[in-house]
């Protein structure tokens, strides 16, 4: 019986660290996304021109070489949201 309690405590600690990891990914994705939009907004007055199909956003991302951080921010945001949602789903099913 004592061994089961030790295993449960280890699992609980792992769930807390997974939830913390999800929150860190979620917040870092949001912050990086916001900083990229700030960089885009600051660079738009320097545009000499843009074509209509890609638009201003794609033109600025190409000129400042910002596609990698922009897509990374979206990926971090999505992974963090999935981890948080999974943890909340697991908590809901555990309580019922």
C-alpha positions in Angstrom: 0.0 0.0 0.0 2.8 2.3 0.8 4.4 1.7 -2.6 1.2 2.7 -4.4 1.2 6.1 -2.6 4.8 6.7 -3.6 4.0 5.9 -7.3 0.9 8.2 -7.1 3.0 11.0 -5.7 5.5 10.7 -8.5 2.7 10.7 -11.1 1.2 13.8 -9.4 4.5 15.6 -9.5 4.9 14.7 -13.2 1.5 16.1 -14.0 2.3 19.3 -12.2 5.5 19.7 -14.1 3.7 18.9 -17.4 1.1 21.5 -16.6 3.8 24.0 -15.8 5.6 23.2 -19.1 2.3 23.7 -21.0 1.8 27.1 -19.4 5.4 28.1 -20.2 5.0 27.1 -23.8 1.7 28.9 -24.1 2.9 32.1 -22.6 6.2 32.1 -24.5 4.3 31.5 -27.7 2.0 34.4 -27.0 4.9 36.7 -26.1 6.8 35.8 -29.2 3.7 36.3 -31.4 3.2 39.7 -29.9 6.8 40.7 -30.4 6.7 39.6 -34.0 3.6 41.7 -34.6 5.4 44.6 -32.9 8.3 44.2 -35.3 6.0 43.9 -38.2 4.2 47.1 -37.2 7.4 49.0 -36.8 8.7 47.9 -40.2 5.6 48.6 -42.2 6.4 52.4 -42.7 9.7 51.4 -44.3 8.0 49.3 -47.0 8.5 50.7 -50.5 5.7 48.7 -51.9 3.9 45.3 -51.8 1.9 43.2 -54.2 -1.7 42.3 -53.5 -1.7 38.5 -53.4 0.9 38.1 -50.5 -0.1 41.4 -48.8 1.7 43.5 -46.3 2.2 40.8 -43.6 3.9 38.3 -46.0 6.0 41.0 -47.6 7.3 42.3 -44.2 7.9 38.7 -42.9 10.0 38.1 -46.1 12.0 41.3 -45.7 12.8 41.0 -42.0 13.3 37.2 -42.4 10.7 36.6 -39.7 8.9 33.5 -40.9 10.8 31.2 -38.5 10.0 33.1 -35.3 6.4 33.8 -36.5 5.7 30.1 -37.2 7.6 29.1 -34.0 5.3 31.3 -31.9 2.2 29.7 -33.4 3.6 26.2 -32.8 4.5 27.0 -29.2 1.1 28.5 -28.6 -0.7 25.4 -30.1 1.5 22.8 -28.2 1.0 24.7 -24.9 -2.7 24.9 -25.5 -2.9 21.2 -26.2 -1.0 20.3 -23.1 -3.1 22.5 -20.9 -6.3 21.2 -22.5 -5.2 17.6 -22.0 -4.4 18.2 -18.4 -7.7 19.9 -17.7 -9.5 17.0 -19.5 -7.6 14.5 -17.4 -8.4 16.3 -14.2 -12.1 16.4 -15.2 -12.3 12.7 -15.8 -10.3 11.9 -12.7 -12.8 13.8 -10.5 -15.9 12.2 -12.0 
